Amino acid sequence: MSDQKASKYYPAEDDAQLKKARKTAHPTKYRESLAPGTVLILLSGRFRGKRVVLLRQLSQGVLLITGPYKSNGVPLRRVNHRYVIATKTTVDITGVDSEVLDRVSKDEYWAREKRDGEKGEDAFFQEGEAQKKETDPQRIEDQKKVDKAVMANIRKVADLEAYLAASFSLRSHEKPHEMVF
């Protein structure tokens, strides 16, 4: 036995210890099936079940897709790569304007505009009907440029436009793990 006594003083609060960060940001590793021009099936969100065309892989696991809008109503969007199924069907996207894709690929393009301030409850009821938010004319123009090139290539392949317009869904006897897309 040692002759040392335990200290009678203990601090009231423990000293704050810095936590060690154990995670580091790694670049996203995309599946090989996610190549530009591949037809994808969306699994979640407003457009779930829609077949879309992959235009480009963006940073941090995000994909740039289009419906095309004229075919199935899906606009230019960014989608997480985890929420898509790649099919074996591909679309030639060589005619798409790369300048437009570069502009749309930037985060600033997708940033939401800041609101002026919160309106009170009284102002909400005074306003009457909710006003439809106007779409930026630049976005409409970009959509038309991209869709024009993509639709021209889609129409060259028989039944591809109808395939993109049709929604994907499962029936009770279908098993997704046994399917080949």
N, C-alpha and C positions, 0 to 999 in steps of 0.2 A: 504494500500500500504506500501510496505517495502521501507526502505531508502537505500537498498543495490543496488549498480550499477553493471552491468555486467562487467566482466573483459575485458580490452582492448587488452589483449594478447591472441592470439590463436596460437597454434603450426602450423608450415607450413605443417607438415606431421603428420598424426595420428600415435600413437605408435602401433607397430605391436602386435596384440593379437594372442596368440596361439589358434588354432582351436581345439575344443574338438572332439576326435575320438568317433563317436557314434556307430561304427560297431565293433563287436567282431567276431573272427573266431569261428564258431561252427563246430563240426564234421558233416560230411555229413550224412544225413539220407537217406538211400537207400530204394527204393520201395521193398515191400515184394516179388514181382514177380522176382526180380533180384537175384536169387540164383545160385550158381555155377552149371553148367551143363545145364542151360536154353538156348534155342535157341532164339536169338535176331534178329531183323531186324534193319539194320543200316539206319538212316534217312538222314545223310549228309556225306560229304567227298567223297573221291575218290571211295569208295566202297559202296555208297548209294544203297539201294535196296537189298543188299546181306544179306543172312541169315548166322549167325555166332554162335559159341558156346561160352558162358561165362565161363571163367576159374576161375576168382577170382575178388573180389572187392578190389580195392586199395584205397589209401588215397585221400582225396579231390575230391570225386565224379568221380573217374576214374575207368574204368573197364578194365580188361585184357581179350582179346578175341582172338580166332583163327578161321579160316575159316571152317574147316582145309584147308591148302593151296592146298593140292592135290585135294580137292573136288571142291572148288570154287575160288581159287586164292587169298584168304585173308590171309595174314601172321599174325604172332603174333603182336598184336597192343594194344595200350591203347586208349580207347574211353570214352568220357564224357557220363555219365549215362543219361543225358537229351536228347541225340540224338539217343536213341534206343527204340524200342518197344519190350517188352517181349512177347513171345508166350507161349502157354501151353505145347509145346513140350520140352522134356528134354532129355539130353544125359548123360549116365553114364560116369563120368570122374575119376573113382577111380584108374585106372591104370597109371595116369599121374604122372611123376616123380616130387615129391614135391621139390627136390633140384633145379631142373631147374626152377620151378615156383618161388621159393624164389629169385633166381638170376635175373630172368626177372622182378620181381616185384619192384626192386630197381630203383630209379631215375637215378643212374649212368649208368645203362644199356642203357637208352634211350637218354643220353646226346649226343649232336652233337659234332663232332670233330672240333677243331678250325682250321681255314684256315691260311695258311702261311702269306698271304698278298694279297691285292687287285692287280690284274693284270690290266695293262692299256689296252686301246682300241687296240693299235697296237699288243700287245701280244695275244689278243683274236683272231684277224684275222690271225696272223701268225700260231696259233695253228691248224687251219683247222677245222676238224670235232671235235665235242665235244666228249670227252671220257666218256664212261659209267662208273659210279662209281661202284667199286667192293663191293659186300656185304661181311661183316665180316664173316669169316668161323665159328666163334662161334655162330652167329645168325642162320646160316644155320643148324648147328648141333642141336641147341635148338629147331628149328622148326621141324626137323625130329623126335626128341625124343617125343615131345608133340603130333605131328600128328599121330605117330605110335600107341600110346595108344588110342587116341580119335577115330581114324578110325577103330580100331579093335572093339570098342564098337558100332560105328555107323553101321557097316556091320551086326551086330547081329539083327538089327531092319529092317524089310522090308520097302523099299522105302525111308528110311531116308536120304541116300546119295543123291538120286535124289532130294529130298526136299531141302536139303542144297545147292545143286548146282543151283537150280532155283532161279531167281531173283524175287523180289516182286515189283509189280507196281500196280497202280490204273487205272481203266478204267473210262470213263466219267460217267457211271451210278452207280459207286460204291462210297459209303460214308464211310470214315474211322471211323467216330464216331458211326456208326451202326454195325461195324464189331466186331467179337470176334476172337481174335488171340489165 
